[in-house]
Amino acid sequence: MPIQHSEGFLEWLKTQIPLLNHMGLGQLTYEGKQLILPAELAPNVNDKGTGFGGSLATLATISGWCLTTLLLKEQTLDCDVMIRDCEMRYLAPVTGDFHAQVDTPSVLELDSFLSRLKEKGRARLALEVFIVQDGVTALSMKGNYVAVIRN
């Protein structure tokens, strides 16, 4: 069953990654098709008064990690999840509050990921994450996340 408002999950994650406590994150929302994680501009601003590229990259990276982890939790799989590699494109400056959004992979991609994970004990999931402000995509990230079943 999809996790609607994953507040408990985000609070737990903030205990694991202290940086997230300083990013002005809002309520993580995941309804099974898409994950959205909002952030305030103020704690993520650079010397030009726009969103700091490192903050945008962090939000994109952690959002893909969250989606992968929540998908695995739905399958009751206990895994370590990490980003393997990514490619980011900065497309527009961020001048106000923003959010990350990442869609759940297709059923075929997800089934392939889960089958390989169960067979080999590890698998890779490709995701595309977007940082959006007022409907404008400011950053796109294509990332590969790896899940490894814990022993």
Beta strands, then each sheet from edge to edge (+ up, - down):
strand 1: 29-30
strand 2: 34-39
strand 3: 79-90
strand 4: 98-103
strand 5: 122-133
strand 6: 136-149
sheet 1: 1+ 2- 4+ 5- 6+ 3-
end
